[in-house]
Amino acid sequence: YITIGDIFEKMKTEFLVYCMVSSRMKTAIEFLADQITGNPETRESIKKLQKDAANNYKHKDDRTIFDLKDLLQMIPQHIMRYPMMLGEIQKHANASKKRDIEKEARKAND
């Protein structure tokens, strides 16, 4: 946890890929919907993959989370949580007087 800022700094360019994906999410979901509607082979392949995934994993409240559209939408949701999480780390580190952790969280959040 002490080098979290370095990790985020090192991974900055990789995170930019998620920004690109997130900015094109609406187009990707529309394309997927068009393919599911207009291409029976694609529709059946996606149904099979979703069913296989659902059989292999259940969310902790027993609902399946393998609808492809839902999975696509999770990408920007997860990325948007990082600043909030780092802010909370900063706040708690400051309250606990753990300056090294607070500094690293601030560095990662910049």
HUJOVEN-V526735 format. One record per residue. N is the residue number from 0. SS is DSSP state (H for helix, E for strand, L for the rest). NEAR is the number of other C-alpha atoms within 10 Angstrom. Layout:
[[N;SS;NEAR] [N;SS;NEAR]]
//
This chain:
[[0;L;10] [1;L;12] [2;L;15] [3;H;18] [4;H;21] [5;H;14] [6;H;14] [7;H;18] [8;H;15] [9;H;12] [10;L;11] [11;H;12] [12;H;11] [13;H;10] [14;H;13] [15;H;11] [16;H;11] [17;H;15] [18;H;16] [19;H;11] [20;H;15] [21;H;20] [22;H;12] [23;L;11] [24;H;17] [25;H;13] [26;H;12] [27;H;15] [28;H;16] [29;H;12] [30;H;12] [31;H;17] [32;H;14] [33;H;12] [34;H;14] [35;H;17] [36;H;11] [37;H;11] [38;L;11] [39;H;11] [40;H;11] [41;H;14] [42;H;16] [43;H;12] [44;H;12] [45;H;16] [46;H;16] [47;H;12] [48;H;14] [49;H;17] [50;H;14] [51;H;12] [52;H;15] [53;H;16] [54;H;11] [55;H;9] [56;L;13] [57;L;13] [58;L;10] [59;L;7] [60;L;6] [61;L;8] [62;L;10] [63;L;16] [64;L;15] [65;L;20] [66;L;15] [67;H;15] [68;H;15] [69;H;11] [70;H;10] [71;H;17] [72;H;14] [73;H;13] [74;H;15] [75;H;16] [76;H;11] [77;H;10] [78;H;14] [79;H;13] [80;H;11] [81;H;13] [82;H;15] [83;H;12] [84;H;13] [85;H;21] [86;H;17] [87;H;14] [88;H;19] [89;H;23] [90;H;15] [91;H;14] [92;H;18] [93;H;15] [94;H;11] [95;L;11] [96;L;11] [97;L;12] [98;H;13] [99;H;15] [100;H;21] [101;H;24] [102;H;19] [103;H;22] [104;H;27] [105;H;18] [106;H;18] [107;H;21] [108;H;18] [109;L;10]]
//
